[in-house]
Amino acid sequence: SDELTQPPSVSVSPGQTARITCSGDALSKQYGFWYQQKPGQAPAVVIYKDTERPSGIPERFSGSSSGTRVTLTISGVQAEDEADYYCQSPDSSGKSWVFGGGTKLTVL
Amino acid sequence: QVQLVQSGSELKRPGASVKVSCKASGYSFTNYHMNWIRQAPGQGPEWMGWINTNTGNPTYVQGFTGRFVFSLDTSVSTAYLQISSLKAEDTAIYYCARSVGSENWFDPWGQGTPVTVSS
């Protein structure tokens, strides 16, 4: 299956570490990408190619990959990190893009 | 800076058509391909396909064939999405997004165009 599975929600207190996982068979062969979407805004990339962070993205955002899972880690979570996070990867053929269902990060 | 600016929100009757524009600035338009993404209310993004900005050749994902048309006007660095025979289930926010990097991920995205189909 080329589906990507994410937990619907993750909650953390400010200053703690949030980990959001994304699982899918295609991830064993393809890179994972992470997008942040705040209410009323378009998604924006925060991690590309599993672990790379675009310029302008805070260092507290990091990514990792193992087998069929990629993980977005936000260290020292801040209130402004509250958002929906979507993983994305090519399907197993590499010809189509698939998004995960999204994870709502709540900062308590 | 690199920017994609989309046209404004649309309210349409079932059966009508709509054309959404996406104007690029801050980079050479034909150097990067353009994607279209749908986000239904309360749902995650769904990739609709992409258009080759060099050749104008579109590629549509299954489920977005027939009523959906991607086009370009390279003279004004603008991509278009046209949807015909609108249905209530087409109600969504439609985004354009530039393909970047060796793996063609999406950056940046336009601000989105809400399309509401209602009688």
HADDOCK unambig.tbl for C-alpha pairs under 7 A between the chains (distance, minus, plus):
assign (segid A and resid 41 and name CA) (segid B and resid 111 and name CA) 6.67 0.50 0.50
assign (segid A and resid 42 and name CA) (segid B and resid 109 and name CA) 6.40 0.50 0.50
assign (segid A and resid 42 and name CA) (segid B and resid 110 and name CA) 6.89 0.50 0.50
assign (segid A and resid 42 and name CA) (segid B and resid 111 and name CA) 5.43 0.50 0.50
assign (segid A and resid 42 and name CA) (segid B and resid 112 and name CA) 6.49 0.50 0.50
assign (segid A and resid 43 and name CA) (segid B and resid 109 and name CA) 6.83 0.50 0.50
assign (segid A and resid 44 and name CA) (segid B and resid 107 and name CA) 6.99 0.50 0.50
assign (segid A and resid 44 and name CA) (segid B and resid 108 and name CA) 6.74 0.50 0.50
assign (segid A and resid 44 and name CA) (segid B and resid 109 and name CA) 6.92 0.50 0.50
assign (segid A and resid 45 and name CA) (segid B and resid 107 and name CA) 6.69 0.50 0.50
assign (segid A and resid 97 and name CA) (segid B and resid 47 and name CA) 6.32 0.50 0.50
assign (segid A and resid 98 and name CA) (segid B and resid 47 and name CA) 6.97 0.50 0.50
assign (segid A and resid 99 and name CA) (segid B and resid 45 and name CA) 6.51 0.50 0.50
assign (segid A and resid 99 and name CA) (segid B and resid 46 and name CA) 6.64 0.50 0.50
assign (segid A and resid 101 and name CA) (segid B and resid 44 and name CA) 5.50 0.50 0.50
assign (segid A and resid 102 and name CA) (segid B and resid 44 and name CA) 6.14 0.50 0.50
